[in-house]
Structures are given as C-alpha cells and as structure tokens.
Amino acid sequence: MSNTKEWAKNQLEKAQKAAEEAQSRLDKALDRISEFQKTVEGHNVFFLSDSNKYALSDINSKGSVVWTFITAEAAAKFFNLSTAEEKRTFDGVLRELGRIKLRSVNSFNEQPANVLNLMTKDGWIDVADGPYDEIFDVLMTSLSGGRQHVRDHIEKVLVYKYLHPECYKLPCITISGEGGVGKNEFVEQVLGTIFGKQQIAVLGSEEAFGPFNGQMLGKTVVFIDEALSEKTNAESLKRKVGNETIQINMKYGIQGTYDNTPWYWLGGNGTNGAVMLAGDMTDRRYSVISVDKSIMHWVAKHLGLDDEITSVLPDSHPCVQWYVEHANALSDREQVAKYFGSIVLKWRDQKSPPSALHDTDYRKILHAQTSIIDDIVDSIFSAGDFEHIEAKTLYDVYKLTMKHDNPSGRTKGKKTFLEDVRRIAKRRYPNVVYEIADIKDQGTKTRAYVFKDVAIGKSFFLRNREEFIYETSRGFDELVER
C-alpha cells in the first residue's frame, strides 16, 4: 500500500512540475507575444503577400513617414526571431492584428481591408493660430510677382490639396521668367514641411518624362525643375496632369497604372514659359505664372530700400543678411503651421477645385510661343505660288527664323513644331495637308513628309528647298527673302 502511495506522490509531483513548466512556457510565450505586439505596433509592421516582404514605417526627424520593405530573412534578423517557432508566432501576431495584406497601394482613396495604403497623412502638419515670420509674405509676393490675385490662386490650390488630397484635377502651377524667385524654397521647405519631405519630389525633365519615372510614385507634390517649354514632353505631361491614374515605370522595379496622387509644379527661368501651350481647352491643366523680379527685389521692397536688384548680391548686403536670418522659418514646423493656418482660414470653404489661372501671363506666353510659327505658316501657305514644302525644310526655316528674330528664345523640337503647324493649317488652311509624297531631286526619287496644296493635284514634287533656304559661300544656311 505504501508503494502505491509513494508512486502516486511521485506522479503528482511530476504532474505539478510539468504544469509549472507548461505555465512557464505559456508565460514566456505570452510575454513574447506581448513583446511582438509592441514591436509590430511600434514599427507599424505589415506583411505583403504579393511581394512576400514585410513593410514597416517610422517618422524621421523632419516629421516625414518613411516606409521600408524587407525580406523574411532580414525581418528575422531585425526583429531577433531566432527560431522557427518565434517566426511563426510573429506572423501569428500579424494575423491577429489584421496586418497581413494582399498588396500595397499609394492612394488618397479608401481601400479594401486587405490592402495596405502607403499614403498617410501622419507626417502632415497641423494648422495653428498666431503670428508667423514675415518671410512667408515676402516669398509669396515673390512667387506671385507682387500680384494679390496670383498669390490667392496659389494659396487656394494649396489649401484644396491639403483638405482634399484625393483630388487629381488641380491645375499644375507653372512659373517661368526670372530665376531666384523662391520656387524651390517654397516646394522643398514650405510644402515639404506641410506634407512631409518624403511626399515631395523635385525632378528634372529627364526624370519626369524619361523612361523611368518611379520617383513620382506616392508623392503629394511633384516639382519639375528647369522645365524648358520646347523640351517638356507636352503629351506626356497631359497624361499626368488632371488624369485619375498615372503610368509608373521603375528601373529594375515595378511598373503599371497607379493613382495619380501628386499636385504638379513646373518651374523654368526662360521667357517662353515652363510648358508648351496649345491655345485650346487642353491648357485648362495649367495655371500660367510669369515673374520678372527675384526674391531679393522683394526683400529690398520689404526693407524699404531703393536698391534696384539686377545681379547676385554679396553676403554683406542687408537683403542677403535679412534673408539668411529668416530663412530657417520656412521649414520650422511651428512657423509653417501658423502661416498655413492663416491661409486655411481664408480658403477652407471652397466647394470645388480652383480653375486654372489664365490671365495676362497666359496670353503673353502663348503669344511668345506661337507668333513666330504663325508668321512662318502664313508667309508660306498663303503665297500664291505655294505648292508644297517638305517638313524638314519647314522646320529648318523655323530654326533659322528663331535664330534671327528671337536668339534668346527657346526653339521647339521638330515633333512639337510640326504638330503646331498641322493644327494651324487645319484651322486656317484646309487646302493644305500633311502626308508622305514622292520627291524628285536631280534624277533621284525619294519619299518625304510634306505640307502640300491638295488643289494642285500632283502625284510627285520636285525638291524645292532652294526656294526657302540657300547656302552661303561660307557654308551657312540662310533664309531666302520672301
């Protein structure tokens, strides 16, 4: 009997020990789960099924949200998942917290529960009341060329983007003319503080219109700097500005159709504008602004100085010293919040997106871009003896005319120029068509694109370049007087 009691006692002790060990393992597992929950929530971790990667975000020192994507192997090292059991537990925590997603998107629109939206307003600034640094008013005066209605327009579009970030129909702000007006400062510092620097992209024309435009993905503002009107791909730009979706092609990466999240800016320092205008309804995409004074001109005005600012100022100049003293406010979150709060108060009740700004600047730039082409088309197509002109010859006439009449102006690319000529001909010269024709030249026969008068009824033409352009004794091309 005693043996039975002894055996039962041993069994009980073993069971208690096993229970204690099980409880210990359970406590450790619960502690690890709790630790994983804190890690997942602290790093904002998700798992993306389509790419088999973990996504985690943090907010940098500038208040911007930064997403990082890592493999399972990297995640195990980063989160110290040393065993297969810990990896399964970590993924189980993600599942319980609803953080295993099918895929990720960049959008300001509502998404299904199984989709991770990488566009977040967590790093956006909160508006505040109170006086702000005077440099904001000087900068806005510079960007608007001292015109209140232009300043109002920029502020209206900015406020609408902040309150309705999903709106893709906002007009693109194009600013051209004098350099040093503060375009980059406004976009990179002020807008970068409002929306977070990670949601701002400053690109060159090649980055914006070249084969790889991945830097546009997931941005709230895209600024295309030094956009030349003759080099800016007008058709590519039209496919971006004002459209609901955008084609993204990353080098060695993703490509496809995505939500068109950015508000676009174009900047250029020339007199012919930052974008090639069409003179029709397609220009509704662009708010056209031209400025002819640098920000130092407006600093001088603000300080009550009579100096005419026509060149780069030395560091000792009072305008430069004032600007350096106040420039930090442009990226100071408290100062930006107060400035932005003042304009939100003015424009928060807008019921619809602001229309594009088309006033004297628009008409001036449109005239500068089209007047020479109009003159060339009229002088050639309206001539009584006009039969045809090859497209190449007509473009050479245009380049030589620009060289003589507007040497500081920007010459359009051949494709854009010919599209303009075809549009003008369709409107004013319906008898002139653009097509391939047979060309005879000194006994040889070739084919070329020509503008021809269909009333002539010819099946082929003699090459007539010498009627429009001749070669000088020094080997230079010159225009034939007409």
C-alpha positions in Angstrom: 0.0 0.0 0.0 2.9 2.3 0.9 4.4 1.7 -2.5 1.2 2.8 -4.2 1.1 6.0 -2.1 4.7 6.7 -2.9 4.1 6.1 -6.6 1.0 8.4 -6.6 3.0 11.1 -4.8 5.7 10.9 -7.4 3.2 11.1 -10.2 1.6 14.1 -8.6 5.0 15.8 -8.2 5.8 15.1 -11.9 2.4 16.5 -12.9 2.9 19.6 -10.9 6.4 20.1 -12.2 5.1 19.6 -15.8 2.3 22.0 -15.1 4.7 24.6 -13.8 7.0 24.1 -16.8 4.0 24.4 -19.1 2.8 27.5 -17.3 6.3 28.9 -17.5 6.4 28.2 -21.2 3.0 29.7 -21.6 4.0 32.8 -19.6 7.1 33.2 -21.8 5.0 32.7 -24.9 2.6 35.3 -23.7 5.4 37.7 -22.8 6.9 37.1 -26.3 3.5 37.7 -28.0 3.1 40.9 -26.0 6.6 41.9 -27.0 5.8 41.1 -30.6 2.6 43.1 -30.4 4.6 46.1 -29.1 7.2 45.7 -31.9 4.6 45.4 -34.6 2.7 48.4 -33.4 5.8 50.4 -32.7 7.3 49.8 -36.1 3.9 49.7 -37.9 4.7 46.3 -39.4 2.7 44.6 -42.2 3.3 41.6 -44.3 2.6 41.9 -48.1 1.6 38.7 -49.7 2.1 39.7 -53.3 5.8 40.6 -52.8 6.5 38.2 -49.8 8.0 41.1 -47.9 7.5 42.9 -44.6 6.7 46.6 -44.7 7.4 48.9 -41.7 7.3 52.6 -41.3 8.8 55.3 -39.0 8.8 59.0 -38.7 12.1 60.8 -39.3 13.4 63.9 -37.6 11.6 66.1 -40.1 8.2 64.5 -39.3 8.1 62.5 -42.6 6.8 59.0 -42.7 9.3 56.6 -44.3 8.4 53.1 -45.5 10.9 50.3 -45.6 10.4 46.9 -47.3 12.5 43.9 -46.1 12.6 40.2 -46.8 11.7 37.4 -44.4 15.4 36.8 -43.7 16.1 40.4 -43.0 13.0 40.6 -40.8 14.2 37.7 -38.7 17.4 39.5 -38.0 15.9 42.9 -37.4 13.2 41.6 -35.0 15.5 38.9 -33.4 13.4 35.9 -34.4 15.9 33.2 -33.7 13.8 30.1 -34.0 11.2 28.8 -36.4 8.6 28.9 -33.6 9.3 32.6 -33.0 8.9 33.3 -36.7 5.5 31.5 -36.7 4.5 33.4 -33.5 5.5 36.7 -35.0 3.4 36.0 -38.2 0.5 34.9 -35.9 0.6 38.2 -34.1 0.5 40.0 -37.5 -2.5 37.9 -38.5 -4.4 38.5 -35.2 -3.8 42.3 -35.6 -5.0 42.2 -39.2 -1.6 43.2 -40.6 -1.2 40.5 -43.3 -2.3 42.3 -46.5 -2.7 41.2 -50.1 -0.8 44.1 -51.6 0.1 47.7 -51.1 -1.1 50.9 -52.9 -0.3 54.6 -52.9 -3.7 56.3 -52.9 -5.7 59.0 -51.1 -8.9 57.0 -51.8 -10.5 54.4 -49.5 -9.1 50.9 -49.9 -10.3 47.4 -49.1 -9.4 46.0 -45.7 -6.9 43.5 -47.2 -4.9 46.3 -48.9 -2.1 48.4 -47.3 -2.3 52.1 -48.2 1.2 53.6 -48.1 -0.1 57.1 -48.5 -0.5 58.5 -45.0 -1.1 61.9 -43.5 0.6 61.1 -40.2 3.5 63.4 -41.1 1.3 66.2 -42.3 1.4 69.4 -40.3 -1.5 70.5 -38.1 -2.6 74.1 -38.6 -2.0 76.6 -35.8 -3.0 80.2 -35.0 -0.8 83.1 -34.3 1.7 85.5 -36.0 4.2 83.9 -38.4 7.6 85.1 -39.7 7.4 87.8 -42.3 9.5 85.8 -44.8 6.4 83.9 -45.8 4.7 87.0 -47.1 7.9 88.1 -48.9 8.2 84.6 -50.5 4.6 84.6 -51.6 4.9 88.1 -53.0 7.9 86.9 -55.0 6.2 83.8 -56.4 3.2 85.9 -57.4 5.2 88.8 -58.9 3.6 91.2 -56.4 0.0 90.4 -57.6 -2.5 89.6 -54.9 -4.8 87.5 -57.2 -1.9 85.3 -58.2 -0.9 84.8 -54.6 -4.6 84.0 -53.7 -4.7 81.4 -56.5 -1.5 79.6 -55.3 -2.9 79.6 -51.7 -6.3 78.3 -52.8 -4.9 75.4 -54.7 -2.6 74.5 -51.8 -5.4 74.6 -49.3 -7.7 72.5 -51.5 -4.9 69.9 -51.9 -4.5 69.7 -48.1 -8.2 69.3 -47.5 -9.0 67.1 -50.5 -5.7 65.2 -51.2 -7.6 62.7 -53.4 -8.4 65.4 -56.0 -6.4 64.9 -59.2 -7.9 67.7 -61.2 -5.9 70.5 -59.5 -4.2 72.8 -62.0 -0.4 72.5 -62.4 1.4 75.6 -61.2 3.8 76.7 -63.9 6.2 79.6 -63.0 8.7 81.0 -65.5 10.8 84.1 -66.0 13.3 85.5 -63.6 15.4 83.0 -61.6 15.8 83.1 -57.9 12.1 83.8 -57.1 11.9 81.1 -54.4 10.2 78.3 -56.3 12.4 75.6 -54.8 12.3 77.0 -51.4 8.5 77.1 -51.4 8.2 73.5 -52.6 11.1 71.8 -50.8 10.8 73.7 -47.5 7.3 75.0 -47.1 5.4 72.3 -48.9 7.9 69.7 -47.6 7.0 70.8 -44.1 3.3 70.8 -44.7 3.1 67.4 -46.4 6.4 65.7 -45.2 9.5 65.7 -47.2 9.1 62.1 -48.2 6.0 63.1 -50.1 7.7 65.8 -52.1 9.7 65.1 -55.3 11.9 67.6 -57.2 12.7 66.2 -60.6 14.5 67.3 -63.8 12.7 66.9 -67.2 14.5 63.6 -67.9 13.4 62.1 -64.6 9.8 63.3 -65.2 9.4 62.5 -68.9 12.1 59.8 -69.4 11.6 56.1 -69.5 11.8 55.7 -65.7 9.6 57.9 -63.5 9.4 55.9 -60.3 10.2 58.9 -58.2 6.7 60.2 -58.8 5.0 57.2 -57.1 3.4 58.0 -53.8 4.1 61.8 -53.9 1.8 64.6 -52.8 3.7 67.2 -54.7 6.0 66.8 -57.8 8.0 69.8 -58.9 9.6 69.5 -62.3 12.5 72.0 -62.2 14.1 73.9 -65.1 11.3 72.7 -67.4 12.1 74.0 -70.9 9.0 74.7 -73.0 10.5 73.2 -76.1 11.8 70.1 -74.3 8.9 69.4 -72.0 7.0 66.5 -73.5 3.6 68.1 -73.8 1.8 64.8 -74.5 3.5 63.1 -71.6 2.6 66.0 -69.3 -1.1 65.8 -70.4 -1.2 62.2 -69.5 -0.2 63.2 -65.9 -1.8 66.5 -65.0 -5.5 66.2 -64.5 -5.8 62.4 -65.0 -7.0 60.0 -62.4 -4.2 57.5 -62.9 -0.5 57.6 -63.9 1.8 55.2 -65.6 4.8 54.4 -63.4 7.9 52.6 -64.6 10.7 52.0 -62.0 14.1 51.0 -63.3 14.6 47.3 -62.3 11.3 47.5 -60.4 7.6 47.8 -60.6 5.6 49.2 -63.5 1.9 49.7 -64.1 -1.0 52.0 -63.5 -1.4 53.8 -60.2 -3.5 56.6 -58.6 -2.3 60.0 -59.7 -1.6 61.4 -56.3 0.7 64.5 -56.9 -0.1 68.1 -57.3 2.3 69.2 -60.1 4.5 72.2 -60.3 6.7 73.3 -63.3 9.5 75.8 -63.0 11.6 77.5 -65.6 13.8 80.5 -66.0 13.1 81.4 -69.6 10.7 83.9 -71.2 8.8 81.4 -73.2 7.1 79.6 -70.3 7.7 76.4 -68.5 5.3 74.3 -70.7 4.3 74.4 -74.3 0.8 75.8 -74.5 -1.8 74.7 -77.1 -4.1 77.7 -77.1 -7.1 75.5 -76.6 -9.0 73.6 -73.8 -6.1 71.4 -73.1 -4.4 74.3 -71.4 -7.0 74.1 -68.6 -4.5 71.9 -66.8 -2.0 74.7 -66.3 -2.0 77.8 -64.1 0.4 80.0 -66.0 2.5 82.5 -64.0 5.4 84.6 -65.2 7.6 86.7 -62.9 10.4 89.2 -63.7 11.8 90.0 -60.3 13.9 87.9 -57.9 13.1 87.4 -54.3 15.9 89.8 -53.3 13.9 92.6 -55.2 11.0 91.9 -52.9 13.2 91.7 -49.8 14.6 95.2 -50.7 11.0 96.4 -51.0 10.1 94.9 -47.7 13.1 96.6 -46.0 12.2 99.9 -47.6 15.4 100.0 -49.7 15.6 101.7 -53.0 18.2 99.3 -54.4 17.5 98.0 -57.9 18.5 94.4 -57.7 19.9 93.4 -61.0 22.7 90.9 -60.1 23.8 88.5 -57.4 24.3 90.3 -54.1 27.3 89.9 -51.8 26.8 88.2 -48.5 27.3 91.6 -46.7 24.2 93.1 -48.4 21.4 93.8 -46.0 18.9 91.9 -48.2 21.0 88.8 -48.1 21.6 89.1 -44.3 17.9 89.6 -43.7 17.0 86.5 -45.8 19.6 84.3 -44.1 18.3 85.4 -40.7 14.7 84.5 -41.6 15.1 81.5 -44.0 15.0 78.9 -41.3 11.4 79.7 -40.6 10.4 78.2 -44.0 11.0 74.7 -42.6 10.2 75.4 -39.0 7.1 73.3 -38.2 5.7 75.8 -35.8 6.2 78.8 -38.1 4.9 76.9 -41.1 1.8 75.7 -39.1 1.0 79.3 -38.3 1.4 80.6 -41.8 -0.6 77.7 -43.2 -3.2 78.2 -40.6 -3.8 81.7 -41.8 -4.5 80.7 -45.4 -6.6 77.6 -44.4 -8.8 80.0 -42.5 -9.2 82.1 -45.7 -9.8 79.4 -48.2 -11.2 76.3 -46.3 -14.7 76.8 -47.6 -14.0 76.2 -51.3 -16.7 73.9 -52.7 -14.8 72.8 -55.8 -11.2 72.7 -57.1 -9.9 76.1 -58.3 -9.8 76.6 -62.0 -6.6 77.2 -63.8 -5.2 80.7 -63.8 -5.3 82.2 -67.3 -4.8 85.9 -67.4 -2.2 88.3 -68.9 0.7 85.9 -68.2 -1.0 83.1 -70.1 -1.8 85.4 -73.1 1.7 86.8 -73.1 3.4 83.4 -73.1 1.0 81.9 -75.6 1.8 84.8 -77.9 5.5 84.3 -77.4 5.3 80.6 -78.2 3.1 80.8 -81.3 3.6 84.2 -83.0 6.7 83.2 -85.0 5.2 79.9 -86.1 2.0 81.7 -87.2 4.1 84.2 -89.2 6.0 81.4 -90.9 2.9 79.4 -91.8 1.1 82.5 -93.1 4.0 83.7 -95.2 4.5 80.2 -96.9 1.0 78.7 -97.1 -0.7 81.9 -98.2 1.7 82.6 -101.0 0.1 82.5 -104.5 2.7 80.1 -105.9 2.7 77.7 -102.9 2.6 74.0 -104.0 4.5 72.2 -101.3 7.3 72.3 -98.7 9.0 69.4 -97.1 8.6 69.0 -93.3 12.3 69.1 -92.8 12.7 72.2 -94.8 9.9 74.0 -93.0 11.5 73.1 -89.6 14.8 74.5 -90.8 13.0 77.7 -91.8 11.6 77.9 -88.3 15.0 77.3 -86.7 16.7 80.0 -88.8 13.9 82.4 -88.1 14.2 81.9 -84.4 18.0 82.4 -84.7 17.5 85.8 -86.4 14.3 87.1 -84.7 14.5 85.6 -81.2 18.0 84.4 -80.5 17.4 84.2 -76.7 14.2 82.3 -77.2 13.7 78.6 -77.0 13.3 76.6 -80.2 10.6 73.9 -80.2 11.5 70.3 -81.0 10.7 69.1 -84.5 7.8 66.9 -83.5 6.1 69.6 -81.4 6.7 72.2 -84.1 5.1 70.1 -86.8 2.1 69.3 -84.6 1.6 73.1 -84.1 1.8 73.7 -87.9 -0.7 70.9 -88.6 -3.1 72.4 -86.1 -2.7 75.9 -87.6 -3.2 74.5 -91.1 -6.3 72.6 -90.2 -7.8 75.7 -88.7 -6.8 78.3 -91.4 -5.6 76.4 -94.4 -7.9 73.4 -95.0 -6.4 73.0 -98.5 -3.0 72.2 -97.1 -2.5 68.6 -95.9 0.4 66.8 -94.3 1.3 63.4 -95.8 4.1 61.4 -97.5 4.8 62.3 -101.1 7.2 61.3 -103.9 10.1 63.8 -104.2 12.4 64.0 -107.3 15.8 65.6 -106.9 18.4 65.6 -109.7 17.2 62.4 -111.2 16.8 60.5 -108.0 13.4 59.7 -106.4 12.7 59.5 -102.7 9.7 59.9 -100.3 9.3 62.5 -97.6 6.7 64.1 -95.4 5.4 67.3 -96.9 2.8 70.0 -96.5 1.1 70.3 -99.9 -1.8 72.1 -101.5 -4.3 69.3 -102.5 -5.8 71.6 -105.1 -2.6 71.2 -107.2 -3.3 67.6 -107.8 0.3 66.5 -108.3 1.4 62.9 -107.6 5.0 63.9 -107.1 7.0 67.1 -106.5 10.4 68.4 -107.4 12.6 69.2 -104.4 12.4 72.9 -103.8 14.5 73.6 -100.7 16.4 76.4 -102.5 13.1 78.4 -102.7 13.3 78.8 -98.9 16.9 78.3 -97.8 20.2 78.9 -99.6 23.8 78.1 -98.6 26.2 81.0 -98.3 29.7 81.0 -99.7 30.9 80.2 -96.2 28.7 77.1 -95.9 26.0 78.6 -93.6 22.3 78.2 -94.3 20.3 81.5 -94.7 16.7 82.3 -95.4 15.6 83.3 -98.8 13.9 86.7 -98.8 10.2 86.3 -99.4 
